[in-house]
Amino acid sequence: MSSAQSTGTDVEAPAGLADSARALADGRTTATRLVTEALARIEASQGTLNAFRHLRATAALAEASEADRRLAAGERLPLLGVPVAVKDDTDVAGMPTHFGCAGELPAATADSEAVRRLRAAGAVIVGKTNSCELGQWPFTEGAAFGATRNPWNTDHTPGGSSGGSAAAVAAGLVPAALGSDGAGSVRIPAAWTHLVGIKPQRGRISVHPHSDAFQGLTVNGPLARTVADAALLLDAVAGAHPEDPHRPPPVDASAAARRDPGRLRIALAWRPPLTLTGTAPHPDVRRAVTELAEALARLGHHVEEARPRYGLIGLGFLPRATAGIAELAALHPEPALLDPRTRSALRTGTRLGGRVVRAAREREVRQHRRIGALFHPARGRAGSGYPGFDVLLTPTTALPPPRIGRFDGLSAWRTDVAITEACPYAWPWNVLGWPGINVPAGFTPDGLPVGAQLLGPSRSEERLISLAAQLEADRRWYEHRPPATR
């Protein structure tokens, strides 16, 4: 089945996030209309794309009506009346947080901090998007909800674990959505659906009611078709809960998206961290990222191939990731309903908890120093040879989007090998807690999207956003839409 035939999104696609907010503020449309149209698009596409796990149609329409009343009274907020979606790992009061799992789960009694901030900005949450079980894999498929499909070609995955959010935005069901990224789970689906996806600095967007999600690996982040829209959503949800342990100083992402980045030194790295899979980028990925690097050079930046010193960073990732899965899986009221691969991760995470996880987290300071030498050579080992780069450019994934069902029936070990072969580039930045942005890099000859990462040192979101916006103005990737949404 091809996307051009079957996504079911023939209802007119929406304006972007910023354009929708402006149209509402100027009185050119109403929140009720925008929300009604979003719900119609979601319903029309659900049988094919399957982007949403839960809709809140009645509540969303009531909130839209209230937003119209507030707009008519002259109230103005950044997202007042704009429909958005959130991933189903995010607590929305009155709705269960299934996070890709089967079974009956209780409704959340309170909004997560990110949702509270979305509401404070005036956004109307229309529903919760599909995620694979506990966010473990770069595909969004599971016995609990079926398969979420890529609007560019519905035979293929949109990626994961924020695949539902990515599919919803790429198909034009909503103008933007919130995802989460613990090993690339915003950036990978953004790459495979031709979106901008921001993984912010750890602590930039609160993960409360979790204090340190997945042992510090996971952060929330926006998915949108443009840099300005992603920046607007980031600004709307950024900020700490009083109980949060990580509190980076605030940034103005929207202002950064309007600012020239200056002339930057950009390191282009093809070699991923050691994974023992022998992964190299697919020729179509390498071609697309090379063209993007050439565009950066044409824009006046110095682009030079380099090799970050990743070391054995995987030793800092595996215990933290599996311990995070184990912590969430242990809370499920019906463990027998979990995927066998989840139960395997639960056992591994239980064994690697405690001292092993603490040791893995203690390694982070040394990993900051080693990999940070790429950006700050004076802080690294003498004679590192790095001139001091501003940004690291890598492929976001090694492969184009796999077919639906590619990972069906695999053991836990075989699944891990297969996903590592496909996605070896994103997860180190989760270990470090540093920011990164996926930008669309182009398409394979078959029309499948691929992406590139702009990665930076600690708290460098504004520089990365400025650079991404400059690239967007040059490459105009937002002009390309999936076949059935044009």
N, C-alpha and C positions, 0 to 999 in steps of 0.2 A: 504494500500500500504506500503510496507516495503522499508527501505533505500537500502537494498541489491539489490532490483529489479530496483529502479527507479530514483536514483539521477542523472543519466545521466552524471557522471563524469568519464567515462572510459578513457578519455585522461590522460596520465601519470601525476600524481600529481607532483607539483614543489618541488625543494629543499627549505629549510628554508630561512629566510631573510639573515642571515649571510652567509650561504653557497652560496646563489645566488650572493651576493655582491662579495665574494671571486672568484667565477667562472668567473664573468665578469672582475674583475681586473686582473685575471691570463690569460685571453684570451681563456678560455675553452668553452665559450658560448657568445652569443651576446644579447644585450638588445632587438633587434628586434625579436629574437627568443623567448625570455622569455615573452615579451608582447604579441606576436602573440599566443603563447600557452595559456597564461592566458585568453585572449579574447575567444579562442576556448572553453576552459573549462567553462567559464561563459555562453556562448551561449548554450552549450550542456546541462547545468544544469538548465537553467532559467525556463523551463517549469515545473520542479519538485521542486527544492529548492527555486526558486524565491528570490535569495539573493540581487539582484541589482535593484535599482529604475532607475538609469541612467548609460549608458555607454558613454565613450568618445573615441571610437575606433579610429577614424581618427586622433584625436589630440594625443592620446597616441602612436600610431604607428609613427607619425612624431617626437614626443619627443624621442622615442626609437632610431630612426635613428640618431637623433642629439647626443644622449648619446653614441652611437657607434662611432661616429666621434670623440667625446671628449675622449673616452677611447683609441681609436687608437692613438690620439695625446699625450697620456701619462697622461691625467688628472685623478685624483683619488679623489673621494668623498665617504662618508660612504655608500650611497645607489645609486650610479650613475648607472642608467639603470634598477633598480629593480622595478618590478610592485607591487603596493600596492593599497589598496582601502580606502576610507574614508566614514564615515556615512553621511546620508543625512540631518544632522543638521549643516553641515560644509560648509561654503561658498567656492565654487570653481568658479573662474571668468568665466563668460560666460554660467553658468549652473544655473537653478533655485534651490533654497533650499526649497524643499517641506516639509521636516521634517514630513513625513508620511501623509500629508494632501492632499486632492483633490483640484482641481481647477487650474486655470492658474496663475502662479506666475512669476514675472520678474526674469530675469537672474541676478545673482550676478555680480556686477561691479568690484569686487576685490576679491582676495583670502583672506581667513581668515589667521591669523598669523600662525596657525599650518600648514596650507597648504603651506604658503610661506616658512616655514622652511623645510617642506618635499621636496619642489622643490629645495631649496638651498642645501639640502643633496644629490640631484640628483635623487630622486625617480620619477617614472612615475606613475601618478594616472590614473588607468584604468576606474574608475567609482565610483559611490556613492551608498552605500548599504541601504537597507530598514530599516526603523525604524517605530515603531508604532506612532500614531499621537501625536506630541509634546513630545514624549519620556515618556509618563505617566505610561506605563504598562510593566510588565515583560513578554510580548508576542509581537510578531511582526506580527500583522494581522490588516487589515483595508480595508474599502471599496475602498480606492484610489488605492491599489496595490495588494490586495488579501492576501494570507498567505505565509509567509516565513517559510520554514520547516527545521527540524533538520536532518542533514545528517546521524546521527546514527539511526534514525527511522523517516521517513517522516510523520508518523501519529502524531508526537509530535512537539511542538514548540521548537525552539532553545533558547527561552528566549527573553528578551528585556530590554531596548529598542534598544540595539545595536545588535539585532538578525541577521540582514543581514550581518554585519561584522563578527560575530561569525560563522554563517553558511558558509560564503565564505572561512574563514581560515580553519575551521574544515574539509570542503570538499576538501581542496587543490586547490581552485580556485585561490587564491593569497597566498603568503607566510606569510603575516601579514596585519593587517588593524587597522585603528584608529576608536575608538568608543568614547562614552561619558557616564559619570556616575553621575546621580543626585540622585539616590536612590538605587544604585546597578547595573546600566544599562550596565556596563562593566563586573562586577564580576558575575552577575546572568547568562547571556548567556555564559560566559566562563565556569561556573560550569556545565551547561547543554549541552555543546558541547565538553568537555574534553580539555579545553585550559587554558593557562596562561593568566590572565587578570589583568592589573595593574590599580588601581585607585590611582593616585599620590596625593601628597599634593596639596591643593588648591593653584593655581598660578604657579605650576610647569610647566604646559603646558598652554599657553595662550588660552583663549576662545574669544579673540578679533575677530570680532567687538563687541561682548558683553563685557561689563566691569566687570560684576559680575553675571554670568549666573544663572538663577533661584535663585536669592537672595543668591548667594554664595554656593548653593548646588552642582552645576554641574561642573565637570572637564572633560577634555579629557584624554583618556588613551588607551594604546595599547592592542591588542589581538594577540596572537601568539601561536604556538605549543610548544615552548621552552622558558625557562627563558631568555636565551641569546638573542633570537630574540626579545622578548618583551622589554628587556633592550636596545637593539640597536635602536629600534623604539622610545623608550622614549628619549634616548639621542639625536636622530635626531630632534625631535619636541620640546624639552624642551626649555624654555626661555620666557621672557616677551616681550610684546609689550610696547612701550613707555607710553601708556595710561593705562596700567594695574594697578589695585590697590594692588594686592598681588604679592610679589616678594621674594619667598624663595631663599636662597643661592643655587648655583648650586650643583648638584650631578653628579657622574660618575657611572651611572647604569651598564654599561658594565663591568667596573672594579669590581664593587660589585658582579656581577654574577660569577666572577672568584675567589672570595675571600672566605675563610672559615669563617663561621659566629662566630666561637668560641662556647663555651658552654653557652647556654641561659636558662633563666627561662621562661617557657611558661605556660600561664594560659589557661585552656580548659574550655570554658563556653557553656553550653547547653541551658541555659535559655535566651530567647530573651528579649528585652525591653517590657514593658507593652503595649499590643495592644488590650486587651479585647477580643481576639479571642481564648484564651486557646491553642495556637499553641505549639506543641511539634514536634521534628524532627521525620520524618518517620523512621521506623526501618531500612530500607536499607540505609538511610542517616546516621543514628547514627552508624551503623556497619562500614560504609566506613570511617567516620571521626575518629572513635575509632581506626581503623587500622592505619590510618595516624598518630594519636597521639602516638601509640605504636612504629611506625617507628621513630618518633622524639626522643622518649625515648631511643630506641636502638642506635641511632646516638650520644647519650651522653647528651642530653638535659634533664633538669628537667621539667617534665610535671605534672601539678597539677590542679585539678578542682577548679574553682573560680567563683564568681558572680560579674561581674562589676556592679557598682552602676549607672545604667542608669537614675534613677529618672523618671520624666515625660518629657523625651526628645522629645516625640511626640508633645508637645506643642511648641517646637522650629522648628518642621519640617512642620507640616500641613500649617501654614500661609505662610511660605516661598515657599513651593512647589506649592500651589494653586495660589499664587500671581505671581509666575514665569510663570505658564500656562496662567494665565489671560493676562499677558503682551504680550506674543507671540500670543495668540489667537486673541487679539484685533487688531493685525496688519493684520490679514487675510482679503483679499479683498472680500471674499464671506463667511461670517460667517455661513450662512445656510448650507454650505457643511460640516461643522465640525460635528464630532460624537456627539450625544446628551450628552454623558458623558463629552466630552470636554466643551460643552457649560455650563454644570452644574458646572464644575471646574472653568470656567471663572466667573460665578456668585459668587461662593464661594470666589475665589481669590480677586474679586473686593471688596466684603464685608470685607475681612480680610486684605486688603492693608493698607497702611499708618501707623498709630500708632501701630496696632497689629503686623505688620511685623517688625517694628523697635523694639518693645518690644521683639519679638521672637529672633531677632538677638542680642540684648543686653544680652539675657540669655546665649549666647554661652560661655562667659568667665567663668560663674559659671559651665557650663557643662564641659568645659575643666578641671576645677579644680576637680569636683566630679569624672568624669570617669578617669581622669588622675591619680587619686590616685592609680589605679591599677598598674601603671608604676612607680609612684613617691609617695610612701606612705607619705613622709614627707610633701607633699603639700596638702594632703587630711585631712579629719577630724581626730582628734586624736583618736587612738584606732580603726582605720579602719580594722586592722587585715591583710592587704595586705603586703606581704614581698617585693614587688617591682618586678614586672615581666618585661621582655623585650618584649614579644610578646603575643598577645591574639589570640587564635585559636578558631574558631567557625565554624559550618556549614555555607556554603554560602546561602543555601536555606533550608527550612524545608521539602520540597517535591521534588521528582524527576520531570523531565520535564512534564508538563501537555499535554494533547492531544490538537491538533488543534481544535478550536471551543469551548473549555471549557468555555470561557468567553463571547461567543456570546449571545446577547439578554439580558444581565444582566443590571440592572439599575446601575447608578453611585455608589450608596451605596453598592449594592451587589458585584459589581466589586472590590471596595476597600476592602471589607471584604475578598473576595476570594484571591486577590493578597497578602493581609497581611498574610493570613493563609499560603500561599505558600512561601512567601519571607519576613520574619520578622527580618532577621539578618543584612542586609547590610546597610540600610539607616542611622543608627545613625552616621556612620563615615562620611557621607556627611554633616550632621549638624555640626560635629566637624571640618571638613576640613582636616582630617588626612589621611595618606595613608593606603592602604590595597591591598592585592594580592589574587586573587583566584588561587588555585592550584588544579589540578585534584585529586580527592580522590578515584575514583574507579567507579564501575558500579553496577546497580541493577541486580538481576538475569535475567531480561529481556534485559540487555545490554544497559540500559540508563545511561548516565554519571551523576555523582554528584560531587560536589566540596566542598572545605573547604577554609575558609578565614584565612590568616595571617594578623593581624591588629597590628598597632603600634601607638605610640604617634606622635606628630608633627615632621615632617621632618625625618622620620625614614625609608625612602624608601631603603637606601643602606642595612640596616640590614635585612629588609624583603626580598629583592632580594637575598642576600647571603644565607639566610635560605632556600628560595624556590629553589635555584640552588642546594644546598646540598640535599634536598629532591628529586629533579629531578634525580640527579645522582644515588640515591639509588633506586628509584621506576621506573625510565625509562618509564614514562607515554607517552613519545613521540613515543614509538614503537607501540602504539595502534592507528589504523586509522579506520574511518567508513568503513563498509563492502565494498562499491562500490569504495572506493578510495585506496584500498590496492594494 
